[in-house]
Amino acid sequence: MRVSPSRRARWIIPVVVLLAVAAAVVGVVVSRSSGAHNGTADRPPPLGSPAAGVQRLTVIPVGNPSDPTGGVTLADGTKVGLGLLKRYDGTAPHTARIDVLVGGDTGKAHFHTVRQGDTITDYGVTIKILRIWRVGDPAHDAVDVRAEPVAS
């Protein structure tokens, strides 16, 4: 038994359309789940009502590494500053470089390349990397962290 060309076309066209729709859906899902690139073109979404110890580090102004955008005060009153360094060409995807310094002294700054989910301890502070926001303009990148003094 031969299938007529018109009957075959009625069967092939819906299959091709269905495959095209499925490919589009997969493309949207993959682009939305690509880790660190989830901000809008301009800026990350607002932090909202963060849990205790959660803060958003924004990019430290160029030429002013002693101006951290976040931080923690230790039990002895020491202030530990946290900041995000501006991304540059060649920065590995899904990573960020954060700056940890004590008392605003840039000579005592420690730099860490981190990924989402990393935990580091420096200057008596435990820092958990919750989310890295990389947006169209590197000056508006951000990192959400939970930063707390190390329990004694």
C-alpha positions as CSV (number, residue, x, y, z in Angstrom):
1,M,0.0,0.0,0.0
2,R,1.4,3.4,-1.0
3,V,0.8,6.5,1.1
4,S,-0.2,9.5,-1.0
5,P,2.1,12.6,-0.9
6,S,-0.6,14.8,0.5
7,R,-1.2,12.3,3.4
8,R,2.5,12.1,4.1
9,A,2.8,16.0,4.1
10,R,-0.1,16.2,6.7
11,W,1.9,13.9,9.0
12,I,5.4,15.4,8.5
13,I,4.5,19.1,8.9
14,P,3.1,18.7,12.4
15,V,6.1,16.7,13.5
16,V,8.5,19.3,12.1
17,V,6.5,22.1,13.9
18,L,6.5,20.1,17.1
19,L,10.3,19.6,16.9
20,A,10.9,23.3,16.3
21,V,8.8,24.3,19.3
22,A,10.6,21.8,21.5
23,A,14.0,23.1,20.4
24,A,12.9,26.7,21.2
25,V,11.7,25.7,24.7
26,V,15.0,23.9,25.4
27,G,16.9,26.9,24.2
28,V,15.0,29.2,26.6
29,V,15.5,26.8,29.6
30,V,19.2,26.5,28.9
31,S,19.8,30.2,28.6
32,R,17.9,30.9,31.9
33,S,19.8,28.3,33.8
34,S,23.4,29.3,32.8
35,G,24.6,29.9,36.3
36,A,26.3,33.3,36.7
37,H,24.7,35.1,33.8
38,N,21.2,35.5,35.2
39,G,20.9,39.3,35.7
40,T,19.2,41.6,33.4
41,A,21.2,43.4,30.7
42,D,21.8,46.4,33.1
43,R,21.8,45.3,36.7
44,P,21.0,42.3,38.9
45,P,17.5,42.2,40.4
46,P,17.1,43.7,43.9
47,L,18.3,41.6,46.8
48,G,14.9,41.8,48.5
49,S,14.7,40.9,52.2
50,P,17.9,39.0,52.9
51,A,18.4,36.5,55.7
52,A,20.8,37.4,58.5
53,G,24.3,37.8,57.3
54,V,23.4,38.0,53.6
55,Q,24.6,41.0,51.7
56,R,25.3,41.9,48.1
57,L,28.8,42.9,47.1
58,T,28.9,45.4,44.2
59,V,31.9,46.3,42.1
60,I,34.5,48.4,44.0
61,P,35.0,51.8,42.3
62,V,38.0,51.8,40.0
63,G,41.1,53.1,41.8
64,N,39.6,52.8,45.3
65,P,40.3,49.3,46.6
66,S,40.0,50.6,50.2
67,D,36.3,51.3,49.7
68,P,34.6,47.9,50.3
69,T,30.9,47.5,49.4
70,G,30.2,45.1,52.3
71,G,31.7,43.8,55.5
72,V,31.5,42.3,58.9
73,T,32.4,43.6,62.4
74,L,34.2,41.0,64.5
75,A,33.5,40.6,68.3
76,D,36.7,42.7,69.1
77,G,35.4,45.6,67.0
78,T,37.7,44.9,64.0
79,K,36.0,45.8,60.7
80,V,36.6,43.3,57.8
81,G,35.6,44.8,54.5
82,L,34.4,42.8,51.5
83,G,34.2,44.0,47.9
84,L,33.9,42.7,44.3
85,L,36.6,43.5,41.8
86,K,35.6,44.5,38.3
87,R,35.6,41.7,35.7
88,Y,38.1,42.0,32.8
89,D,38.4,40.4,29.5
90,G,39.6,36.8,30.0
91,T,37.9,36.4,33.4
92,A,36.7,32.8,33.6
93,P,32.9,32.4,33.2
94,H,30.9,31.8,36.4
95,T,33.7,33.2,38.6
96,A,34.2,36.4,40.5
97,R,37.2,38.0,42.3
98,I,36.4,39.3,45.8
99,D,38.6,41.4,48.0
100,V,38.8,40.8,51.8
101,L,40.6,43.5,53.8
102,V,40.9,44.4,57.5
103,G,40.5,47.9,58.8
104,G,40.5,49.5,55.4
105,D,44.2,48.7,55.0
106,T,44.8,47.9,51.3
107,G,48.2,46.5,52.1
108,K,46.4,43.7,54.0
109,A,43.9,42.9,51.2
110,H,43.5,39.3,50.2
111,F,42.0,38.4,46.9
112,H,40.0,35.3,46.1
113,T,38.6,33.9,42.8
114,V,35.4,32.2,43.7
115,R,32.5,30.3,42.2
116,Q,28.9,30.0,43.3
117,G,28.7,27.6,46.2
118,D,32.3,28.2,47.4
119,T,33.0,29.0,51.1
120,I,36.2,30.8,52.2
121,T,37.4,31.9,55.6
122,D,39.7,34.9,55.8
123,Y,40.5,37.4,58.6
124,G,38.1,35.6,61.0
125,V,35.1,35.8,58.6
126,T,33.4,32.9,56.9
127,I,32.1,33.9,53.4
128,K,29.7,31.7,51.5
129,I,29.2,32.6,47.9
130,L,25.4,32.4,47.3
131,R,25.0,33.9,43.8
132,I,27.2,35.5,41.2
133,W,25.5,38.1,39.0
134,R,27.3,38.9,35.7
135,V,25.4,41.4,33.6
136,G,26.0,43.3,30.4
137,D,28.0,46.0,32.0
138,P,30.8,44.6,34.2
139,A,30.7,47.7,36.4
140,H,27.2,46.5,37.6
141,D,28.1,42.9,38.4
142,A,27.4,41.7,41.9
143,V,27.9,38.8,44.3
144,D,25.4,37.7,47.0
145,V,27.2,36.3,50.0
146,R,26.5,35.2,53.6
147,A,29.3,36.7,55.7
148,E,29.6,35.9,59.4
149,P,32.3,36.0,62.0
150,V,33.9,32.6,62.6
151,A,32.4,30.9,65.6
152,S,34.9,30.7,68.5
